[in-house]
Amino acid sequence: MTEVYIKNLEHEKALPLAGQVTILPGQIVSKTLAQNKAVSMTLFAFDQGEEISSHESSGDAMVTVLEGRGMFTVDGKEYSVQAGETLVMPAWKPHAVFAPEPFKMMLVVVFPQSK
């Protein structure tokens, strides 16, 4: 059997990413696509008013908003990111996410590798 690196998505099929995760009332829903020492890929669906409080990561985090609009705070500066836009949040800079409206995003974190 071939090893699978990306899970929870049908392989060899064109799929709308936003359709792979559902917004639920009062929740943040996540679906892990990949998780290892080098990279993490996760789909998120935020209901309006939900948030992830400020935190840091050892890797660079890139969000792509798939539907709606999210508010991201990176090192004290706010960014409004809408569907089709991407924001990179550098490693070790505190960042947070807030949903002013229901929205969906994909998060990719690339972690440093020892040489």
C-alpha positions in Angstrom: 0.0 0.0 0.0 1.2 3.5 -0.8 1.7 5.9 2.1 -0.8 8.7 2.3 0.6 12.1 3.2 -2.5 14.2 2.7 -5.5 12.7 4.5 -9.2 13.4 4.8 -9.5 14.5 1.1 -10.3 12.3 -1.8 -7.2 11.9 -4.0 -7.1 12.4 -7.8 -10.3 14.4 -7.8 -10.9 18.2 -8.2 -12.6 19.4 -5.0 -13.9 22.7 -3.8 -11.8 23.1 -0.5 -14.5 25.3 1.1 -17.0 22.4 0.7 -14.8 20.1 2.8 -15.6 21.8 6.1 -18.9 23.0 7.5 -19.7 26.1 9.6 -21.6 25.1 12.7 -23.4 27.5 15.1 -21.1 28.7 17.9 -18.1 26.6 16.9 -14.8 26.5 15.2 -14.6 23.4 13.1 -11.2 22.0 11.9 -10.2 19.2 9.5 -6.5 18.2 9.5 -5.2 17.4 6.0 -1.5 16.8 6.9 0.6 16.9 10.1 4.2 16.1 10.4 7.6 17.6 11.5 7.8 19.7 8.3 4.2 20.9 7.6 0.7 21.2 9.0 -2.3 21.7 6.7 -5.7 22.3 8.3 -9.1 23.5 7.0 -11.1 25.7 9.4 -14.7 26.9 9.5 -15.5 29.7 12.0 -19.0 30.8 13.0 -19.5 34.6 13.4 -17.9 35.9 16.6 -15.6 32.9 17.2 -11.9 33.4 17.7 -8.5 31.8 18.4 -6.7 33.9 20.9 -3.1 35.2 20.5 -0.4 32.5 20.3 2.9 31.9 18.5 4.2 29.2 16.2 7.7 27.9 15.5 6.9 27.9 11.8 5.6 30.4 9.3 1.8 30.2 9.1 0.0 31.0 5.8 -3.8 31.4 5.8 -5.9 31.5 2.7 -9.5 32.6 3.2 -11.8 30.4 1.2 -15.2 32.0 2.0 -16.2 35.1 3.9 -13.8 37.4 5.7 -11.5 36.9 8.7 -9.7 39.4 10.9 -6.1 38.4 11.8 -3.9 40.2 14.3 -0.2 39.7 13.7 2.3 41.3 16.2 -0.4 43.9 17.2 -1.4 44.8 13.6 -4.8 43.9 12.2 -5.5 42.5 8.8 -8.9 42.0 7.2 -8.5 39.0 4.8 -11.3 38.1 2.4 -12.1 35.1 0.2 -9.3 34.5 -2.3 -6.6 36.4 -0.3 -3.7 35.0 1.6 -1.7 36.2 4.7 1.6 35.0 5.9 2.2 35.2 9.7 5.9 34.9 10.4 7.2 32.4 12.9 7.4 33.5 16.6 5.2 36.6 16.0 2.1 36.5 18.1 -1.1 36.1 16.0 -4.8 35.7 16.6 -7.9 35.1 14.5 -11.4 36.5 14.8 -14.6 35.9 12.7 -16.5 39.1 12.1 -18.7 37.0 9.9 -18.8 33.2 9.2 -15.8 32.3 7.2 -13.6 29.4 6.1 -9.8 29.2 5.7 -7.0 26.9 5.0 -3.9 27.1 7.3 -0.5 25.8 6.2 2.3 26.0 8.7 5.9 25.2 7.5 8.2 24.3 10.3 12.0 24.8 10.4 14.0 21.7 9.7 17.4 20.9 11.3 20.2 20.7 8.8 
